[in-house]
Amino acid sequence: MRMEPLTKQQIQRQDFVDNQIFELLQQLLPHTEKLAWDITMIGAVRDAIREQIVDQRQIMSEEEFYP
């Protein structure tokens, strides 16, 4: 099964979500600590958020949250 390439809008949404999660993680740390960009860690947090807003509470679809 061949997947369609993501649209520019979908890529922008993915970038937005990942950047917001990274910013949240940075804000939660003491100001003396800085995180390196780690997509594995960001993905784990994204999955936890998706579980809550897509699967549990059904506030938005998975496509809307992270296409």
PDB file of N, CA, C and O in Angstrom, chain B, residues numbered from 101:
ATOM      1  N   MET B 101       0.845  -1.179   0.000  1.00  0.00           N
ATOM      2  CA  MET B 101       0.000   0.000   0.000  1.00  0.00           C
ATOM      3  C   MET B 101       0.890   1.242   0.000  1.00  0.00           C
ATOM      4  O   MET B 101       1.742   1.401   0.874  1.00  0.00           O
ATOM      5  N   ARG B 102       0.695   2.089  -0.950  1.00  0.00           N
ATOM      6  CA  ARG B 102       1.501   3.295  -1.090  1.00  0.00           C
ATOM      7  C   ARG B 102       0.816   4.463  -0.393  1.00  0.00           C
ATOM      8  O   ARG B 102      -0.370   4.721  -0.598  1.00  0.00           O
ATOM      9  N   MET B 103       1.585   5.162   0.434  1.00  0.00           N
ATOM     10  CA  MET B 103       1.028   6.310   1.141  1.00  0.00           C
ATOM     11  C   MET B 103       1.228   7.571   0.319  1.00  0.00           C
ATOM     12  O   MET B 103       2.245   7.746  -0.352  1.00  0.00           O
ATOM     13  N   GLU B 104       0.235   8.443   0.387  1.00  0.00           N
ATOM     14  CA  GLU B 104       0.329   9.726  -0.297  1.00  0.00           C
ATOM     15  C   GLU B 104       1.322  10.617   0.449  1.00  0.00           C
ATOM     16  O   GLU B 104       1.393  10.575   1.678  1.00  0.00           O
ATOM     17  N   PRO B 105       2.081  11.416  -0.286  1.00  0.00           N
ATOM     18  CA  PRO B 105       2.988  12.343   0.408  1.00  0.00           C
ATOM     19  C   PRO B 105       2.185  13.371   1.202  1.00  0.00           C
ATOM     20  O   PRO B 105       1.064  13.725   0.837  1.00  0.00           O
ATOM     21  N   LEU B 106       2.778  13.836   2.284  1.00  0.00           N
ATOM     22  CA  LEU B 106       2.111  14.842   3.111  1.00  0.00           C
ATOM     23  C   LEU B 106       2.043  16.174   2.377  1.00  0.00           C
ATOM     24  O   LEU B 106       2.942  16.523   1.612  1.00  0.00           O
ATOM     25  N   THR B 107       0.980  16.901   2.615  1.00  0.00           N
ATOM     26  CA  THR B 107       0.850  18.238   2.045  1.00  0.00           C
ATOM     27  C   THR B 107       1.710  19.201   2.861  1.00  0.00           C
ATOM     28  O   THR B 107       2.167  18.869   3.954  1.00  0.00           O
ATOM     29  N   LYS B 108       1.920  20.379   2.322  1.00  0.00           N
ATOM     30  CA  LYS B 108       2.669  21.408   3.048  1.00  0.00           C
ATOM     31  C   LYS B 108       1.978  21.734   4.370  1.00  0.00           C
ATOM     32  O   LYS B 108       2.640  21.911   5.393  1.00  0.00           O
ATOM     33  N   GLN B 109       0.661  21.814   4.349  1.00  0.00           N
ATOM     34  CA  GLN B 109      -0.112  22.116   5.554  1.00  0.00           C
ATOM     35  C   GLN B 109       0.057  21.012   6.604  1.00  0.00           C
ATOM     36  O   GLN B 109       0.187  21.308   7.792  1.00  0.00           O
ATOM     37  N   GLN B 110       0.056  19.760   6.183  1.00  0.00           N
ATOM     38  CA  GLN B 110       0.245  18.653   7.118  1.00  0.00           C
ATOM     39  C   GLN B 110       1.648  18.677   7.735  1.00  0.00           C
ATOM     40  O   GLN B 110       1.808  18.429   8.930  1.00  0.00           O
ATOM     41  N   ILE B 111       2.638  18.968   6.934  1.00  0.00           N
ATOM     42  CA  ILE B 111       4.007  19.060   7.439  1.00  0.00           C
ATOM     43  C   ILE B 111       4.125  20.216   8.426  1.00  0.00           C
ATOM     44  O   ILE B 111       4.782  20.094   9.459  1.00  0.00           O
ATOM     45  N   GLN B 112       3.489  21.331   8.106  1.00  0.00           N
ATOM     46  CA  GLN B 112       3.505  22.479   9.021  1.00  0.00           C
ATOM     47  C   GLN B 112       2.836  22.127  10.344  1.00  0.00           C
ATOM     48  O   GLN B 112       3.299  22.559  11.399  1.00  0.00           O
ATOM     49  N   ARG B 113       1.763  21.356  10.306  1.00  0.00           N
ATOM     50  CA  ARG B 113       1.084  20.938  11.538  1.00  0.00           C
ATOM     51  C   ARG B 113       1.997  20.034  12.365  1.00  0.00           C
ATOM     52  O   ARG B 113       2.099  20.197  13.581  1.00  0.00           O
ATOM     53  N   GLN B 114       2.656  19.087  11.712  1.00  0.00           N
ATOM     54  CA  GLN B 114       3.581  18.205  12.426  1.00  0.00           C
ATOM     55  C   GLN B 114       4.709  19.014  13.067  1.00  0.00           C
ATOM     56  O   GLN B 114       5.050  18.793  14.229  1.00  0.00           O
ATOM     57  N   ASP B 115       5.275  19.934  12.324  1.00  0.00           N
ATOM     58  CA  ASP B 115       6.341  20.792  12.865  1.00  0.00           C
ATOM     59  C   ASP B 115       5.841  21.603  14.052  1.00  0.00           C
ATOM     60  O   ASP B 115       6.541  21.742  15.055  1.00  0.00           O
ATOM     61  N   PHE B 116       4.634  22.136  13.939  1.00  0.00           N
ATOM     62  CA  PHE B 116       4.052  22.927  15.019  1.00  0.00           C
ATOM     63  C   PHE B 116       3.906  22.085  16.286  1.00  0.00           C
ATOM     64  O   PHE B 116       4.319  22.512  17.364  1.00  0.00           O
ATOM     65  N   VAL B 117       3.326  20.898  16.165  1.00  0.00           N
ATOM     66  CA  VAL B 117       3.121  20.030  17.323  1.00  0.00           C
ATOM     67  C   VAL B 117       4.462  19.664  17.959  1.00  0.00           C
ATOM     68  O   VAL B 117       4.627  19.782  19.173  1.00  0.00           O
ATOM     69  N   ASP B 118       5.411  19.223  17.146  1.00  0.00           N
ATOM     70  CA  ASP B 118       6.720  18.828  17.679  1.00  0.00           C
ATOM     71  C   ASP B 118       7.429  20.004  18.346  1.00  0.00           C
ATOM     72  O   ASP B 118       8.040  19.839  19.402  1.00  0.00           O
ATOM     73  N   ASN B 119       7.355  21.170  17.749  1.00  0.00           N
ATOM     74  CA  ASN B 119       7.997  22.355  18.333  1.00  0.00           C
ATOM     75  C   ASN B 119       7.320  22.778  19.631  1.00  0.00           C
ATOM     76  O   ASN B 119       8.000  23.197  20.568  1.00  0.00           O
ATOM     77  N   GLN B 120       6.001  22.675  19.705  1.00  0.00           N
ATOM     78  CA  GLN B 120       5.286  23.023  20.931  1.00  0.00           C
ATOM     79  C   GLN B 120       5.644  22.064  22.066  1.00  0.00           C
ATOM     80  O   GLN B 120       5.822  22.486  23.209  1.00  0.00           O
ATOM     81  N   ILE B 121       5.748  20.788  21.749  1.00  0.00           N
ATOM     82  CA  ILE B 121       6.137  19.806  22.761  1.00  0.00           C
ATOM     83  C   ILE B 121       7.558  20.080  23.239  1.00  0.00           C
ATOM     84  O   ILE B 121       7.823  20.040  24.441  1.00  0.00           O
ATOM     85  N   PHE B 122       8.465  20.355  22.325  1.00  0.00           N
ATOM     86  CA  PHE B 122       9.846  20.658  22.705  1.00  0.00           C
ATOM     87  C   PHE B 122       9.900  21.895  23.592  1.00  0.00           C
ATOM     88  O   PHE B 122      10.632  21.923  24.581  1.00  0.00           O
ATOM     89  N   GLU B 123       9.132  22.908  23.242  1.00  0.00           N
ATOM     90  CA  GLU B 123       9.087  24.136  24.041  1.00  0.00           C
ATOM     91  C   GLU B 123       8.529  23.846  25.437  1.00  0.00           C
ATOM     92  O   GLU B 123       9.050  24.359  26.427  1.00  0.00           O
ATOM     93  N   LEU B 124       7.492  23.044  25.522  1.00  0.00           N
ATOM     94  CA  LEU B 124       6.931  22.671  26.818  1.00  0.00           C
ATOM     95  C   LEU B 124       7.983  21.974  27.671  1.00  0.00           C
ATOM     96  O   LEU B 124       8.152  22.306  28.845  1.00  0.00           O
ATOM     97  N   LEU B 125       8.682  21.020  27.095  1.00  0.00           N
ATOM     98  CA  LEU B 125       9.720  20.309  27.836  1.00  0.00           C
ATOM     99  C   LEU B 125      10.800  21.268  28.324  1.00  0.00           C
ATOM    100  O   LEU B 125      11.272  21.149  29.454  1.00  0.00           O
ATOM    101  N   GLN B 126      11.189  22.210  27.485  1.00  0.00           N
ATOM    102  CA  GLN B 126      12.193  23.209  27.872  1.00  0.00           C
ATOM    103  C   GLN B 126      11.683  24.056  29.038  1.00  0.00           C
ATOM    104  O   GLN B 126      12.434  24.349  29.969  1.00  0.00           O
ATOM    105  N   GLN B 127      10.415  24.447  28.990  1.00  0.00           N
ATOM    106  CA  GLN B 127       9.828  25.294  30.026  1.00  0.00           C
ATOM    107  C   GLN B 127       9.734  24.565  31.362  1.00  0.00           C
ATOM    108  O   GLN B 127       9.793  25.199  32.416  1.00  0.00           O
ATOM    109  N   LEU B 128       9.591  23.256  31.332  1.00  0.00           N
ATOM    110  CA  LEU B 128       9.464  22.483  32.554  1.00  0.00           C
ATOM    111  C   LEU B 128      10.793  22.267  33.277  1.00  0.00           C
ATOM    112  O   LEU B 128      10.814  21.925  34.459  1.00  0.00           O
ATOM    113  N   LEU B 129      11.882  22.464  32.574  1.00  0.00           N
ATOM    114  CA  LEU B 129      13.208  22.270  33.160  1.00  0.00           C
ATOM    115  C   LEU B 129      13.652  23.505  33.932  1.00  0.00           C
ATOM    116  O   LEU B 129      13.188  24.614  33.664  1.00  0.00           O
ATOM    117  N   PRO B 130      14.555  23.308  34.895  1.00  0.00           N
ATOM    118  CA  PRO B 130      15.164  24.486  35.525  1.00  0.00           C
ATOM    119  C   PRO B 130      15.851  25.329  34.439  1.00  0.00           C
ATOM    120  O   PRO B 130      16.310  24.799  33.427  1.00  0.00           O
ATOM    121  N   HIS B 131      15.911  26.610  34.659  1.00  0.00           N
ATOM    122  CA  HIS B 131      16.468  27.509  33.633  1.00  0.00           C
ATOM    123  C   HIS B 131      17.938  27.241  33.340  1.00  0.00           C
ATOM    124  O   HIS B 131      18.464  27.702  32.327  1.00  0.00           O
ATOM    125  N   THR B 132      18.593  26.509  34.211  1.00  0.00           N
ATOM    126  CA  THR B 132      20.013  26.205  33.988  1.00  0.00           C
ATOM    127  C   THR B 132      20.209  25.014  33.059  1.00  0.00           C
ATOM    128  O   THR B 132      21.322  24.770  32.592  1.00  0.00           O
ATOM    129  N   GLU B 133      19.145  24.277  32.789  1.00  0.00           N
ATOM    130  CA  GLU B 133      19.238  23.081  31.943  1.00  0.00           C
ATOM    131  C   GLU B 133      18.659  23.354  30.556  1.00  0.00           C
ATOM    132  O   GLU B 133      17.664  24.065  30.420  1.00  0.00           O
ATOM    133  N   LYS B 134      19.275  22.797  29.552  1.00  0.00           N
ATOM    134  CA  LYS B 134      18.766  22.882  28.182  1.00  0.00           C
ATOM    135  C   LYS B 134      18.728  21.486  27.582  1.00  0.00           C
ATOM    136  O   LYS B 134      19.646  20.688  27.773  1.00  0.00           O
ATOM    137  N   LEU B 135      17.670  21.206  26.864  1.00  0.00           N
ATOM    138  CA  LEU B 135      17.546  19.923  26.182  1.00  0.00           C
ATOM    139  C   LEU B 135      18.049  20.025  24.758  1.00  0.00           C
ATOM    140  O   LEU B 135      17.882  21.050  24.097  1.00  0.00           O
ATOM    141  N   ALA B 136      18.660  18.962  24.297  1.00  0.00           N
ATOM    142  CA  ALA B 136      18.953  18.839  22.864  1.00  0.00           C
ATOM    143  C   ALA B 136      17.675  18.331  22.193  1.00  0.00           C
ATOM    144  O   ALA B 136      16.872  17.637  22.818  1.00  0.00           O
ATOM    145  N   TRP B 137      17.496  18.675  20.938  1.00  0.00           N
ATOM    146  CA  TRP B 137      16.340  18.186  20.181  1.00  0.00           C
ATOM    147  C   TRP B 137      16.439  16.666  20.121  1.00  0.00           C
ATOM    148  O   TRP B 137      17.443  16.122  19.661  1.00  0.00           O
ATOM    149  N   ASP B 138      15.405  15.988  20.584  1.00  0.00           N
ATOM    150  CA  ASP B 138      15.381  14.526  20.617  1.00  0.00           C
ATOM    151  C   ASP B 138      13.995  14.069  20.173  1.00  0.00           C
ATOM    152  O   ASP B 138      13.050  14.065  20.961  1.00  0.00           O
ATOM    153  N   ILE B 139      13.885  13.686  18.910  1.00  0.00           N
ATOM    154  CA  ILE B 139      12.583  13.344  18.344  1.00  0.00           C
ATOM    155  C   ILE B 139      11.994  12.102  19.004  1.00  0.00           C
ATOM    156  O   ILE B 139      10.775  11.928  19.008  1.00  0.00           O
ATOM    157  N   THR B 140      12.838  11.236  19.563  1.00  0.00           N
ATOM    158  CA  THR B 140      12.330  10.060  20.270  1.00  0.00           C
ATOM    159  C   THR B 140      11.577  10.489  21.519  1.00  0.00           C
ATOM    160  O   THR B 140      10.481   9.995  21.787  1.00  0.00           O
ATOM    161  N   MET B 141      12.161  11.407  22.285  1.00  0.00           N
ATOM    162  CA  MET B 141      11.504  11.918  23.486  1.00  0.00           C
ATOM    163  C   MET B 141      10.256  12.713  23.105  1.00  0.00           C
ATOM    164  O   MET B 141       9.207  12.554  23.730  1.00  0.00           O
ATOM    165  N   ILE B 142      10.359  13.550  22.106  1.00  0.00           N
ATOM    166  CA  ILE B 142       9.214  14.340  21.644  1.00  0.00           C
ATOM    167  C   ILE B 142       8.088  13.406  21.198  1.00  0.00           C
ATOM    168  O   ILE B 142       6.920  13.639  21.507  1.00  0.00           O
ATOM    169  N   GLY B 143       8.446  12.353  20.473  1.00  0.00           N
ATOM    170  CA  GLY B 143       7.446  11.390  20.009  1.00  0.00           C
ATOM    171  C   GLY B 143       6.738  10.680  21.147  1.00  0.00           C
ATOM    172  O   GLY B 143       5.541  10.408  21.060  1.00  0.00           O
ATOM    173  N   ALA B 144       7.467  10.376  22.214  1.00  0.00           N
ATOM    174  CA  ALA B 144       6.854   9.720  23.371  1.00  0.00           C
ATOM    175  C   ALA B 144       5.828  10.645  24.033  1.00  0.00           C
ATOM    176  O   ALA B 144       4.744  10.205  24.416  1.00  0.00           O
ATOM    177  N   VAL B 145       6.175  11.921  24.165  1.00  0.00           N
ATOM    178  CA  VAL B 145       5.245  12.897  24.742  1.00  0.00           C
ATOM    179  C   VAL B 145       4.056  13.095  23.799  1.00  0.00           C
ATOM    180  O   VAL B 145       2.910  13.162  24.242  1.00  0.00           O
ATOM    181  N   ARG B 146       4.335  13.187  22.503  1.00  0.00           N
ATOM    182  CA  ARG B 146       3.266  13.346  21.504  1.00  0.00           C
ATOM    183  C   ARG B 146       2.291  12.177  21.579  1.00  0.00           C
ATOM    184  O   ARG B 146       1.080  12.376  21.485  1.00  0.00           O
ATOM    185  N   ASP B 147       2.808  10.957  21.749  1.00  0.00           N
ATOM    186  CA  ASP B 147       1.935   9.781  21.850  1.00  0.00           C
ATOM    187  C   ASP B 147       1.042   9.862  23.087  1.00  0.00           C
ATOM    188  O   ASP B 147      -0.133   9.499  23.031  1.00  0.00           O
ATOM    189  N   ALA B 148       1.599  10.339  24.206  1.00  0.00           N
ATOM    190  CA  ALA B 148       0.810  10.472  25.438  1.00  0.00           C
ATOM    191  C   ALA B 148      -0.286  11.524  25.260  1.00  0.00           C
ATOM    192  O   ALA B 148      -1.415  11.332  25.711  1.00  0.00           O
ATOM    193  N   ILE B 149       0.048  12.622  24.609  1.00  0.00           N
ATOM    194  CA  ILE B 149      -0.945  13.676  24.356  1.00  0.00           C
ATOM    195  C   ILE B 149      -2.023  13.155  23.410  1.00  0.00           C
ATOM    196  O   ILE B 149      -3.215  13.359  23.640  1.00  0.00           O
ATOM    197  N   ARG B 150      -1.592  12.479  22.343  1.00  0.00           N
ATOM    198  CA  ARG B 150      -2.550  11.906  21.391  1.00  0.00           C
ATOM    199  C   ARG B 150      -3.498  10.943  22.092  1.00  0.00           C
ATOM    200  O   ARG B 150      -4.700  10.955  21.824  1.00  0.00           O
ATOM    201  N   GLU B 151      -2.977  10.113  22.979  1.00  0.00           N
ATOM    202  CA  GLU B 151      -3.805   9.161  23.722  1.00  0.00           C
ATOM    203  C   GLU B 151      -4.940   9.885  24.448  1.00  0.00           C
ATOM    204  O   GLU B 151      -6.071   9.401  24.487  1.00  0.00           O
ATOM    205  N   GLN B 152      -4.629  11.037  25.017  1.00  0.00           N
ATOM    206  CA  GLN B 152      -5.629  11.778  25.780  1.00  0.00           C
ATOM    207  C   GLN B 152      -6.615  12.529  24.882  1.00  0.00           C
ATOM    208  O   GLN B 152      -7.827  12.402  25.056  1.00  0.00           O
ATOM    209  N   ILE B 153      -6.108  13.306  23.931  1.00  0.00           N
ATOM    210  CA  ILE B 153      -7.027  14.182  23.183  1.00  0.00           C
ATOM    211  C   ILE B 153      -7.667  13.517  21.965  1.00  0.00           C
ATOM    212  O   ILE B 153      -8.709  13.967  21.489  1.00  0.00           O
ATOM    213  N   VAL B 154      -7.047  12.449  21.458  1.00  0.00           N
ATOM    214  CA  VAL B 154      -7.631  11.753  20.313  1.00  0.00           C
ATOM    215  C   VAL B 154      -8.386  10.509  20.782  1.00  0.00           C
ATOM    216  O   VAL B 154      -9.569  10.346  20.481  1.00  0.00           O
ATOM    217  N   ASP B 155      -7.700   9.635  21.519  1.00  0.00           N
ATOM    218  CA  ASP B 155      -8.291   8.349  21.877  1.00  0.00           C
ATOM    219  C   ASP B 155      -9.267   8.442  23.055  1.00  0.00           C
ATOM    220  O   ASP B 155     -10.396   7.959  22.960  1.00  0.00           O
ATOM    221  N   GLN B 156      -8.848   9.051  24.146  1.00  0.00           N
ATOM    222  CA  GLN B 156      -9.672   9.065  25.354  1.00  0.00           C
ATOM    223  C   GLN B 156     -10.810  10.086  25.278  1.00  0.00           C
ATOM    224  O   GLN B 156     -11.971   9.739  25.495  1.00  0.00           O
ATOM    225  N   ARG B 157     -10.484  11.320  24.975  1.00  0.00           N
ATOM    226  CA  ARG B 157     -11.497  12.378  25.019  1.00  0.00           C
ATOM    227  C   ARG B 157     -12.118  12.686  23.663  1.00  0.00           C
ATOM    228  O   ARG B 157     -13.143  13.364  23.589  1.00  0.00           O
ATOM    229  N   GLN B 158     -11.510  12.199  22.599  1.00  0.00           N
ATOM    230  CA  GLN B 158     -12.024  12.366  21.236  1.00  0.00           C
ATOM    231  C   GLN B 158     -12.334  13.823  20.911  1.00  0.00           C
ATOM    232  O   GLN B 158     -13.371  14.138  20.328  1.00  0.00           O
ATOM    233  N   ILE B 159     -11.413  14.705  21.299  1.00  0.00           N
ATOM    234  CA  ILE B 159     -11.559  16.137  21.039  1.00  0.00           C
ATOM    235  C   ILE B 159     -11.269  16.447  19.579  1.00  0.00           C
ATOM    236  O   ILE B 159     -11.867  17.352  18.996  1.00  0.00           O
ATOM    237  N   MET B 160     -10.355  15.697  18.998  1.00  0.00           N
ATOM    238  CA  MET B 160     -10.016  15.879  17.590  1.00  0.00           C
ATOM    239  C   MET B 160      -9.569  14.540  17.029  1.00  0.00           C
ATOM    240  O   MET B 160      -9.260  13.612  17.776  1.00  0.00           O
ATOM    241  N   SER B 161      -9.538  14.452  15.709  1.00  0.00           N
ATOM    242  CA  SER B 161      -9.099  13.217  15.066  1.00  0.00           C
ATOM    243  C   SER B 161      -7.574  13.153  15.054  1.00  0.00           C
ATOM    244  O   SER B 161      -6.892  14.158  15.252  1.00  0.00           O
ATOM    245  N   GLU B 162      -7.067  11.970  14.821  1.00  0.00           N
ATOM    246  CA  GLU B 162      -5.613  11.818  14.722  1.00  0.00           C
ATOM    247  C   GLU B 162      -5.077  12.657  13.561  1.00  0.00           C
ATOM    248  O   GLU B 162      -4.000  13.245  13.668  1.00  0.00           O
ATOM    249  N   GLU B 163      -5.809  12.714  12.468  1.00  0.00           N
ATOM    250  CA  GLU B 163      -5.407  13.514  11.308  1.00  0.00           C
ATOM    251  C   GLU B 163      -5.334  14.997  11.665  1.00  0.00           C
ATOM    252  O   GLU B 163      -4.430  15.698  11.210  1.00  0.00           O
ATOM    253  N   GLU B 164      -6.262  15.474  12.464  1.00  0.00           N
ATOM    254  CA  GLU B 164      -6.238  16.871  12.884  1.00  0.00           C
ATOM    255  C   GLU B 164      -5.082  17.143  13.833  1.00  0.00           C
ATOM    256  O   GLU B 164      -4.427  18.182  13.740  1.00  0.00           O
ATOM    257  N   PHE B 165      -4.829  16.205  14.752  1.00  0.00           N
ATOM    258  CA  PHE B 165      -3.778  16.389  15.728  1.00  0.00           C
ATOM    259  C   PHE B 165      -2.397  16.288  15.102  1.00  0.00           C
ATOM    260  O   PHE B 165      -1.589  17.209  15.225  1.00  0.00           O
ATOM    261  N   TYR B 166      -2.121  15.186  14.436  1.00  0.00           N
ATOM    262  CA  TYR B 166      -0.781  14.949  13.870  1.00  0.00           C
ATOM    263  C   TYR B 166      -0.929  14.107  12.617  1.00  0.00           C
ATOM    264  O   TYR B 166      -0.883  12.878  12.674  1.00  0.00           O
ATOM    265  N   PRO B 167      -1.107  14.774  11.483  1.00  0.00           N
ATOM    266  CA  PRO B 167      -1.362  14.037  10.228  1.00  0.00           C
ATOM    267  C   PRO B 167      -0.227  13.126   9.801  1.00  0.00           C
ATOM    268  O   PRO B 167      -0.324  12.459   8.771  1.00  0.00           O
TER     269      PRO B 167
END
